[in-house]
Amino acid sequence: MKLITAIIKPFKLDEVKEALKDIGVTGLTVSEARGFGRQGGHTELYRGAEYSIDFMPKVRLEMVVADREEVERIVNVLAAAARTGKIGDGKVWVSEVEWLVRIRTGEMNDDAI
Amino acid sequence: MGLLAAGPGPGRGMGTMPELSAGDTAWMLIATALVLFMTPGLAFFYGGMVRAKNVLGMLMQNFFAMGLLGVLWAVVGFTLAFGNFGDGGWIGNLGWLGLKGVGPTTTILGQGHPISLSLTIPFILFATYQMTFAIITPALITGATADRFKFSAYAIFIGVWLIVVYAPVAHWVFGGGWLAQLGALDFAGGAVVHINAGAAALALCLLLGRRRGWPKELMHPHSLPWTLIGTGILWFGWAGFNAGSALSANGVAAQALYNTFIAASAAMLGWLLVERIKDGKATTLGAASGAVAGLVAITPCAGFVSGMSPIVIGFATGMVCFLAISLKYRFGYDDSLDVVGVHLVGGLMGSILLGLFADKAVNSAGADGLLFGGGPTLLGHQVVASLAVFTFSFVVSLALAKALDLTIGIRVSQDDEQEGLDLSQHAESAYSVS
């Protein structure tokens, strides 16, 4: 089993979700994140005091998929949907999942996907 | 207050109470509620500006003030401020301890004294109206001491401060004490409330020291929407604060209402103009702060000026207070939410400018300022009153806080400050996930 994790720009979430649904991805977890890579932050102003905010709001997506599925295809569809061409688009990475359990039934691994 | 009459009280026979005016009473009932609402408004005005881990700490300090100071005012504060009314002196007495003798009928305060006040509203209403001022004045200090004042020390401090600082100063001005007799004017509390609280705020933030990480660390407002709601409540409630200080539903109250609202408007524009030029953007916090600065400045002037004067006073104060808030960086004191920059400086602006713009045609109980044919006399009185209130409040507040610091300590521990006041002082969390 593989864990696909992506950090994307928040306004792209809807587009990515629809694109993934279209190719049959059935489960997804989304969380709010902050981050920066090459994208610079911005400056905020409060009563004359300037604050440099390095971290940009991002969205983290996570999904666990079976080894037999087309991990490569999912990653490509995700990246295409999330891409704007400007700095700060984010990253996608794939890692190995050792063990998976469906909490409701106790099913494990491939039966839990 | 607009109704003080200089000279011995009206020549009525003893025991004749002034007639109760239904109109005045109705208005003052509402004005009292409006001013009380300003303390929760202040709580959110400040609360939105602190970090999330400290928001309950800020709200608690302000709401607790409504509890403690209300009771203390009834028991001993009112009589210390308004006893010996009109004696031209320094403090009241204990004649109305526990509001004994303060009831539903009208009365004449200070009959036979150099200054007297003939009420057309129930005496108990007058006392309650004054209570709302007594509650919010110490609460103003909380902005300067944000994020690091130990709650137990704060609770004791404001209770004692009400009695040893607020009550005397209120007596000097509102109670017909020596500043009133001198001829200084303060319609709704530019000195009694703003210079007073501002001076105490300065003393306290100097003694408490800076927040850990200030000024380098990022400590931006966690919820400007709260701050803006608070601003709206303050602006709205100030109608009761200033127009209610006429103690009547009459022309002076109406003029005060207009002056109050227009000064806020003009001050917002003044602040935003300087902010836009200096920092490149007009901010929501700037709009809110500018409006409040104008409201502060017009407070002493509200029932004594008219025409373009409140616009000039407001606009000038908006600009000056914007520049004043950078003083804390220049001199290195952590006046966290700019109580000194807005309330002390704004209060001074209003009190001094009143010496220029006061117009006896607006209110016969007032005087003429420098620009209205009165010469420098009133201006001189205003400077004396401002200096006297500032000095007294600063010194006594500093001494009181120091005494507390030497006994129970006034600053939270480093760990508690890091964790945040909400958890460390109150075992609460404002924004739980579930």
HADDOCK unambig.tbl for C-alpha pairs under 7 A between the chains (distance, minus, plus):
assign (segid A and resid 46 and name CA) (segid B and resid 285 and name CA) 6.84 0.50 0.50
assign (segid A and resid 47 and name CA) (segid B and resid 285 and name CA) 6.89 0.50 0.50
assign (segid A and resid 47 and name CA) (segid B and resid 286 and name CA) 6.36 0.50 0.50
assign (segid A and resid 48 and name CA) (segid B and resid 279 and name CA) 6.71 0.50 0.50
assign (segid A and resid 51 and name CA) (segid B and resid 218 and name CA) 6.55 0.50 0.50
